Amino acid sequence: MSTSNKIYDFLKAKYLIDDNAFENWKFILFVLVLAMIMITNIHSYEAKIFKIADLSTEVKELRSEFVDRKSELMKLKMESTITQKMKERGIVPSEVPPVKVKVIIEKEPNWWERIWK
């Protein structure tokens, strides 16, 4: 059999109807199953990559929102901001500084101290 006949037989797919065609069909089915498994694997891999990218974007957005909220909180906690908000309500800071009050509790003598007094 010449080379041109072999090529012509291959193009006509004679290997699918020859005597040993069953072996060829098993190999073709095996290759098809492997191709489908590979395609499925690639699709799941790409889906995970897209999910990771979406989650990374969401984390960056949440982090920037956290920083914004934290800076707003720091601004609201400043004494000047609180003083301004209280002036709007008619409450002003005291002109007299606070005085520390100490409470001294006298201890009652126990029975031993009462005896020896």
Secondary structure, DSSP 8 states (H G I E B T S, - for coil): --HHHHHHHHHTTGGGTSTTHHHHHHHHHHHHHHHHHHHHHHHHHHHHHHHHHHHHHHHHHHHHHHHHHHHHHHHHHSHHHHHHHHHHTT----SS--------------HHHHHT-
